[in-house]
Amino acid sequence: MIALAVLAAFACGFALLRGPGAVVLGLALSGAAWSAGLLLFGATGAGADLALLAAAGVAWRFGEQRSLVQRGPVNNVHRAVCAGAALVVAALFLEHSIRYPDGGWDAVAIWNLRARSLFAAPQQLALVFSPELPAQHPDYPILLPALVAHGWFALGNRTAAVPIAMSFLFAAAGVAALASAVSARRGPTIGLAAALLLLGTPELLTLAWNQYADVKLAMLLLVAVALAVEERFALAGLAAGLCAFTKNEGAIELAALFLAVLLVAGRRAAVRFALGAAAPVALLAYFKLRWAPPNDLATQTRLGDVLRHAPRRIGIVARGFALEAVDFSHWGIALPAVALAWIVKLRSRSLPAVFIALMLAVIFAVYLATPWNPVEHMHSSLDRLLFQLWPSIIYATAAAVPADASTPLPGQDRA
């Protein structure tokens, strides 16, 4: 069973996309397919894997498998440095996972707890998504818990190795996907530099070994942005729709990327993007309407309170962003260096740059409108919200760096 599950996920991913991004996309599709079977039909067997294999066959027969990778000469020193950094990060991930196999607080209390519930009571979803457990956020989409539960069903027993492996695969494939996507636009040297920048970000390792959903969402969002730049808008929409089914913030990121596509590439591209996102968005809508209780942040937000508090919070939120940018424990020197590069030198109206600008504005507005103390709210969540964008920010930054014999980003001159 586990061989079938792995084969189905990877076959479907690689049928749609060549390169390491296929691993990210395939795993997300596996979680979504198992979720759909459970939510719609109450099925927990191998049906989702067989459906994915059938979809992979159709994609191989009629689809266009283009890679994000553009091969070229690679400096062996650069490659060795990047490989060394990857080995160090992987070793630290393994060491921490051995000591703390259940992950961090959110993994224990939300993601893996939901996966255990789906594994133990797949036919009692009303209990799994009970509003009586608000601290466990039962309104969160279930792609990640379903992917973990699917792995347990395929193995026949519950083991911490499954969520650990999922976290490692998403992180490793995401780093490789960033290198590939940047290499396709600016050459292998800048691609390796982008991967090295991500590997050197402390937040990557922290969120990966804690098994948080933010790493999965960040890498899936990177794939969506890179596909949109490659003008594969329907597939970008599919990836972005899967983001929305991964975490609540993914729905906002989906909307922002749709708007960026509309502004940069035009209406036809936006329609293709929306069609690609339709299936996961429909599944998310069914989950929210049928099973999920109301979101606590949304239910506690009042327009009158927002209008009264927001103007007084602008300075507080701006200070919170500035302090987060220079938090060495989260970002090292990576985030302030990238921010300084954009302020001093870089100028771009490319699709990823427009998307990042929209998302930063939305995140800023969220903390202006929050019904909670904005300082405490930022302290508990701002680093993770920014990390969800971080691989895409690196991609946008690297794409804006001039390089010899490079190709301009599609749509960059049309903005």
C-alpha positions in Angstrom: 0.0 0.0 0.0 2.8 2.5 0.9 4.5 1.7 -2.5 1.2 2.5 -4.3 0.8 5.8 -2.4 4.3 6.9 -3.1 4.1 5.9 -6.7 0.8 7.7 -7.2 2.0 11.0 -5.6 5.3 11.1 -7.5 3.8 9.9 -10.8 1.1 12.6 -10.8 3.6 15.3 -9.8 6.1 14.4 -12.5 3.3 14.0 -15.1 2.4 17.6 -14.6 5.9 19.1 -14.0 9.5 18.0 -14.4 12.0 18.9 -11.8 12.0 19.0 -8.0 8.9 21.0 -7.9 7.0 17.9 -9.0 7.7 16.4 -5.5 6.0 19.3 -3.8 3.1 19.3 -6.2 2.7 15.5 -6.1 2.6 15.3 -2.3 0.1 18.1 -2.2 -2.1 16.4 -4.8 -1.9 13.2 -2.8 -3.1 14.9 0.4 -5.9 16.7 -1.6 -7.0 13.5 -3.3 -7.2 11.5 0.0 -9.1 14.5 1.6 -11.6 14.5 -1.3 -12.2 10.8 -0.9 -12.7 11.1 2.8 -14.9 14.3 2.8 -17.0 13.4 -0.2 -17.3 9.6 -0.1 -16.1 8.5 3.3 -13.4 6.4 1.7 -10.0 5.9 3.2 -8.6 3.1 1.0 -6.4 3.1 -2.1 -9.0 4.7 -4.2 -7.3 8.1 -4.0 -4.0 6.6 -5.2 -5.6 4.8 -8.1 -7.4 8.0 -9.1 -4.1 9.9 -9.0 -2.4 7.2 -11.1 -5.2 7.5 -13.6 -4.9 11.3 -13.7 -1.1 10.9 -14.1 -1.7 8.7 -17.1 -4.0 11.3 -18.7 -1.5 14.0 -18.0 1.4 12.0 -19.5 -0.7 11.3 -22.6 -2.2 14.7 -23.3 -0.3 17.2 -21.1 2.8 19.1 -21.6 5.6 18.3 -19.2 7.9 21.2 -19.1 10.7 21.5 -16.6 11.6 24.6 -14.6 15.2 23.6 -15.0 17.5 25.1 -17.6 20.8 23.3 -17.7 24.1 25.1 -18.0 27.6 25.1 -16.7 27.9 25.0 -13.0 30.9 26.0 -11.0 32.0 23.0 -8.9 33.0 25.2 -6.0 29.5 26.8 -5.9 28.0 23.4 -6.1 30.2 22.0 -3.3 29.3 25.0 -1.0 25.6 24.6 -1.6 25.8 20.8 -1.1 27.8 21.3 2.1 25.2 23.7 3.5 22.4 21.2 2.5 24.1 18.4 4.4 24.5 20.5 7.5 20.9 21.5 7.5 19.8 17.9 6.8 22.0 16.7 9.7 20.5 19.2 12.1 17.0 18.3 10.9 17.7 14.6 11.6 19.2 15.3 15.0 16.3 17.4 16.2 13.7 15.0 14.7 15.3 12.1 16.7 15.2 14.1 19.9 11.7 15.5 19.3 9.9 13.1 16.9 6.5 14.7 17.6 7.6 18.1 16.4 6.8 21.5 17.8 3.7 22.8 19.6 1.5 23.4 16.5 2.4 20.0 15.1 1.4 18.3 18.4 -1.7 20.4 19.0 -3.0 20.9 15.5 -1.5 19.2 12.5 -0.5 15.8 13.8 -3.4 15.8 16.3 -5.8 16.2 13.4 -4.0 13.5 11.5 -4.3 11.1 14.4 -8.0 11.9 14.6 -8.5 11.2 10.9 -6.6 8.0 11.3 -8.5 6.9 14.4 -12.0 8.0 13.4 -12.3 8.6 9.6 -16.0 7.9 9.7 -16.7 10.4 12.6 -15.7 13.7 11.0 -18.1 15.6 13.2 -15.8 14.7 16.2 -12.6 15.4 14.2 -13.8 19.0 13.5 -15.6 19.6 16.7 -16.0 23.3 17.6 -15.5 22.4 21.2 -11.8 22.3 20.7 -11.1 25.9 19.5 -7.4 25.8 20.4 -6.9 23.1 17.9 -8.3 25.3 15.1 -10.8 22.8 13.6 -11.5 25.2 10.8 -8.0 24.8 9.3 -7.9 23.0 5.9 -6.9 19.4 6.1 -4.4 18.8 3.3 -1.4 18.2 5.6 -3.2 16.1 8.2 -4.8 14.1 5.5 -1.5 13.5 3.8 0.0 12.2 7.1 -3.1 10.1 7.9 -2.9 8.7 4.4 0.7 7.6 5.0 -0.3 5.9 8.2 -3.2 4.0 6.5 -0.8 3.0 3.7 1.7 1.7 6.2 -0.9 0.1 8.4 0.3 1.8 11.6 0.9 5.2 13.1 4.5 6.3 13.3 6.3 9.6 13.7 8.4 8.7 10.7 5.6 9.8 8.4 5.2 13.5 9.4 9.0 13.7 9.7 9.5 12.4 6.2 6.8 14.7 4.8 8.4 17.7 6.4 11.8 16.8 5.1 10.6 16.1 1.6 8.7 19.4 1.3 11.7 21.3 2.6 14.3 19.6 0.5 12.3 19.6 -2.7 11.4 23.2 -2.1 15.0 24.3 -1.8 15.8 22.3 -5.0 12.8 23.8 -6.8 14.0 27.3 -5.9 17.4 26.6 -7.3 15.9 25.2 -10.5 13.4 28.0 -11.0 16.0 30.7 -10.5 18.5 28.8 -12.7 15.9 28.8 -15.5 15.7 32.6 -15.3 19.2 33.8 -14.3 21.5 30.8 -14.7 22.9 28.2 -12.4 25.2 30.4 -10.3 22.4 32.7 -9.2 20.2 29.6 -8.7 22.7 28.0 -6.3 23.0 31.4 -4.5 19.3 31.5 -4.0 19.2 28.0 -2.6 22.1 28.8 -0.3 20.3 31.9 0.9 17.2 29.8 1.8 19.3 27.0 3.4 21.0 29.7 5.5 17.7 31.0 6.8 17.3 29.7 10.4 13.5 29.8 10.1 13.6 27.1 7.4 15.2 24.6 9.8 13.1 25.7 12.8 9.8 25.3 11.0 10.8 22.1 9.1 12.0 20.2 12.2 8.9 21.4 14.1 6.8 19.8 11.3 4.7 23.0 10.8 2.5 23.5 7.8 4.2 26.8 7.0 7.1 25.1 5.2 4.7 23.1 3.1 2.7 26.1 2.2 5.8 28.2 1.4 7.2 25.6 -1.0 3.9 25.0 -2.7 3.4 28.8 -3.1 6.9 29.0 -4.6 5.9 26.4 -7.2 2.8 28.3 -8.0 4.6 31.6 -8.4 7.3 30.0 -10.6 4.7 28.3 -12.8 2.9 31.6 -13.2 6.2 33.2 -14.3 6.6 30.4 -16.8 3.1 31.3 -18.1 1.7 27.9 -17.2 -1.2 29.6 -15.6 -3.7 26.7 -15.2 -1.0 24.6 -13.4 -0.1 27.7 -11.3 -3.7 28.0 -10.3 -3.8 24.3 -9.3 -0.8 24.8 -7.1 -2.2 28.0 -5.6 -5.5 26.3 -5.0 -3.7 23.6 -3.1 -2.1 26.4 -1.0 -5.6 27.5 0.0 -6.4 23.9 1.0 -3.2 23.7 3.1 -3.8 26.6 5.5 -6.2 29.5 5.9 -3.6 32.0 4.8 -3.3 30.1 1.5 -6.7 31.4 0.4 -5.4 35.0 0.7 -2.2 34.0 -1.1 -4.3 32.4 -3.9 -6.3 35.7 -4.3 -3.2 37.8 -4.3 -1.5 35.6 -6.9 -4.7 35.7 -9.0 -4.7 39.5 -8.9 -1.0 39.6 -9.7 -1.6 37.4 -12.8 -4.5 39.7 -13.8 -2.5 42.9 -13.5 0.7 41.6 -15.1 -0.4 39.0 -17.7 -4.0 40.0 -18.4 -7.5 38.6 -18.3 -7.0 35.4 -20.4 -4.2 34.3 -18.1 -6.2 35.1 -15.0 -9.1 33.0 -16.4 -6.7 30.1 -17.0 -5.4 30.5 -13.5 -8.9 30.5 -12.0 -9.8 27.4 -13.9 -6.8 25.6 -12.6 -7.6 26.5 -9.0 -11.3 25.5 -9.4 -11.1 21.9 -8.1 -9.1 22.5 -4.9 -11.1 25.7 -4.2 -14.4 23.8 -4.6 -13.1 21.1 -2.2 -12.1 23.8 0.3 -15.5 25.5 0.0 -17.2 22.1 0.7 -15.0 21.5 3.7 -15.7 25.0 5.1 -19.4 24.9 4.6 -20.0 21.3 5.6 -17.5 20.5 8.3 -15.5 23.5 9.6 -16.7 25.7 12.4 -16.3 29.5 12.0 -12.8 30.9 12.2 -12.2 32.6 15.5 -10.3 35.6 14.0 -13.0 36.3 11.5 -15.9 36.0 14.0 -14.2 38.4 16.5 -13.4 41.1 14.0 -15.8 44.0 13.9 -15.8 46.8 11.3 -16.4 49.5 13.9 -13.4 48.2 16.0 -11.2 48.1 12.9 -12.0 51.7 11.9 -11.4 52.9 15.4 -8.2 51.0 16.2 -6.4 50.7 12.8 -5.1 54.3 12.5 -3.6 54.2 15.9 -1.8 50.9 15.2 0.1 51.9 12.0 3.2 52.8 14.0 3.0 49.8 16.2 2.7 47.4 13.3 5.4 49.1 11.3 7.7 48.8 14.3 6.8 45.1 14.6 7.7 44.5 11.0 11.0 46.3 11.4 12.0 44.4 14.5 11.0 41.1 12.8 13.2 41.9 9.8 16.3 42.2 12.0 15.5 39.2 14.3 18.7 37.2 13.8 17.2 34.0 15.4 14.6 33.8 12.6 16.4 35.2 9.5 20.1 35.6 10.2 21.1 38.4 7.9 19.1 37.2 5.0 15.9 39.1 5.3 17.5 42.5 6.1 20.0 42.0 3.2 17.2 41.2 0.7 15.0 44.1 2.0 18.0 46.5 1.7 18.7 45.3 -1.9 15.1 46.1 -2.9 15.2 49.5 -1.2 18.6 50.6 -2.6 19.0 48.9 -5.9 16.3 46.6 -7.2 13.3 47.8 -9.1 10.8 45.3 -10.6 7.2 45.2 -11.7 7.4 41.5 -12.5 4.6 39.1 -11.5 6.4 37.7 -8.4 7.3 41.2 -7.2 3.7 42.4 -7.6 2.4 39.3 -5.7 4.9 39.9 -2.9 3.9 43.6 -2.6 0.2 42.7 -2.5 0.8 40.0 0.2 2.9 42.3 2.4 0.2 44.9 2.3 -2.4 42.3 3.3 -0.4 41.0 6.2 0.2 44.6 7.4 -3.6 45.2 7.2 -4.3 42.0 9.1 -2.4 43.3 12.1 -4.1 46.7 11.9 -7.5 44.9 12.0 -6.8 42.1 14.4 -9.2 41.9 17.4 -6.3 40.8 19.6 -3.3 42.8 20.9 -1.3 43.5 17.7 2.1 43.2 19.5 1.2 39.8 20.9 -0.4 38.7 17.6 2.7 39.7 15.6 5.0 38.0 18.1 3.1 34.7 17.7 2.6 34.7 13.9 4.5 37.3 11.9 7.7 35.2 11.4 5.6 32.3 10.0 3.5 34.5 7.7 6.7 36.1 6.3 8.3 32.7 5.9 5.4 31.5 3.8 6.4 34.2 1.3 10.2 33.9 1.9 11.1 31.4 -0.9 9.0 33.4 -3.3 10.7 36.6 -2.1 14.1 35.0 -2.8 12.8 34.0 -6.2 11.6 37.5 -7.0 14.9 39.0 -5.8 17.0 36.6 -7.8 14.9 37.1 -10.9 15.5 40.9 -10.6 19.3 40.5 -10.5 20.8 41.2 -13.9 22.8 38.3 -15.4 24.5 37.7 -18.7 22.5 35.9 -21.4 19.5 35.9 -19.1 15.9 36.0 -20.4 13.5 38.6 -19.1 10.7 37.4 -17.0 7.5 36.8 -19.1 5.2 39.8 -18.6 7.9 42.0 -17.1 7.8 44.4 -20.0 4.1 44.4 -20.2 3.4 45.6 -16.7 
